[in-house]
Amino acid sequence: MLKGGGSENVGITYSLPNKDLDAGRNLEGVRKCVLDAVFKAQGKACPPYVIGAAIGGSKDVVACLSKKQLLRKLNDVNEDSELDRFEKELKEDLNKLGIGPLGLGGKTTCLAVKIAESSRHPASYFADISFCCWACRRGQLKYD
């Protein structure tokens, strides 16, 4: 995946609970983290965005897993029905922010939200948010 610096520079990892966001260790807490990350990014990462998020695991695991979500097809369906519903709801919420293309305002701030989960230690709950700009350049190489 070829990513520009803008979309790479605004990615962020949150540790939950987060007092500043009043975000707990649940999907509502993750929603607050994703909304916060995108609001803070504004137009810095070339929206409309594709958002990859990962929940659980250690810091390095969620960072890698959130980026892998950016490789999913925009119209795919999450195998976990609860996460699939959550992805769709978050996309609607993000588009209501009104950041729009290139941060100039408008209805389309986000093209897709892709979320994965991982096992975690009971003492830790991380959520990582990765951004990809509208020109999501990706390809694949197959070996025979």
N, C-alpha and C positions, 0 to 999 in steps of 0.2 A: 504494500500500500504506500503510495506516495502522498505524503501529507505536508502541507505548508506550515511554516512556523506559527502563523496566527492561530490555527486550530490546535496546534500542539501546545502552545504557550498558555492557553486558558484552561486546560484540563486540570482537575482538582480531585483530591482525595479528602473525604470527610470521615471523622471518627464520631460515631454515635454512641450515646446521646450527645447532642450539640446544643448547649444552652443558648447561644446567640440566635439560633434559628428556632428554638423550642421544638427541636426535632428528636423524636425518640427512636428506639430500636425496633422500627416496624416500617411497613411500606409508606405510611403517611410521613414518617421521618425522612425516608428516601425521597419522596416527592418534594419535600421542602428543600432538600439538598440539590436536586436537579434544577428546580426553579431558581434557586439562589445562584447556581453556577451559570445558568444561561442568562439570567438578568445581569449578573456582573460582567459577563463577556460582551453584552450588547452586540455591536457589529464587528468586534475585533477578530473574530474567527471566520468571517466571510459567510454569514447566513444567506439563505436558509440552511440550517444545520441538519446533520444526521447525528443523533446523540447515542453514544454507547455507554451503558452503565453496568456496573457489577456490584453485587451485594455479598458480603461475607468474605471469608478467607482472610489471609494476611494482606498487608499493604501491597506487596509485590504481586500477589495473586490477583487482587481486584484490578490493579493497574493493567496487567496483561489481559485479563478477561474482558475488561471494558473495551479495550482496543479491538479485540477479536470480534466484538459485536458489530463493529463498523464494517466488517466483511460480509455480514448477512445481507441478503437481498432486501430491498426496501419493502417489497410486498409479501415477505414471508410471514408465517404465523409461529409465534412462540409455542413450543411443545407444552409448556406449563400454562394451563388456561388462566390461572390467576395472574401470571406475569403478562400474558397476552392482553388481557383486559387492562392491566396497569399501563402497558406500553401505549395503548390507544388513548387512554384517559390523559396520560402525561403529554402526548402529542397535542391534544386539544388544549390543555392548560398552557403549554408553551406558546402555541399560536395566539392565545389570548393576550400574551405579553405585548404584542404589537411592535416588536423590534423590526420585523420584516427583512426583506432582502437587503443585504449589505448594511444593515442597521439603519436604513433610511425610513423605517416605518412601514407598516402594512400587515396583512393578515397571515402571511406565511413566514414564520420564524423558523419552523422545524418541518423537515420532510419525513422524518421517521425517528422513533425511539426504540432502541433494542436493549434488552436487559437480560442479564444472566445472574445466576446465584451460585455460591460455593459454600461448602461447609466452613464453619468457623469455630474458633475457641470461644467458650462462653464469656471470657473476659473482654473480647474484642468484637467490634461490629463496624466494619469499614464499608464505605460506599465510594466508588470511584466513578467519575464522570469524564468521558472522552468526547471530543468534538471532531467532526469532519465537516469541511465546508461543502457547499452545494456541488462542487466539482470533485466528487468522490472518485479519485483515480485509483483503480485497482485492477489487478490482472492475476493470472495464474499460470504456473508452469507445470506441465505434466511430464513425468519421467516414465519411460517404458522399460 
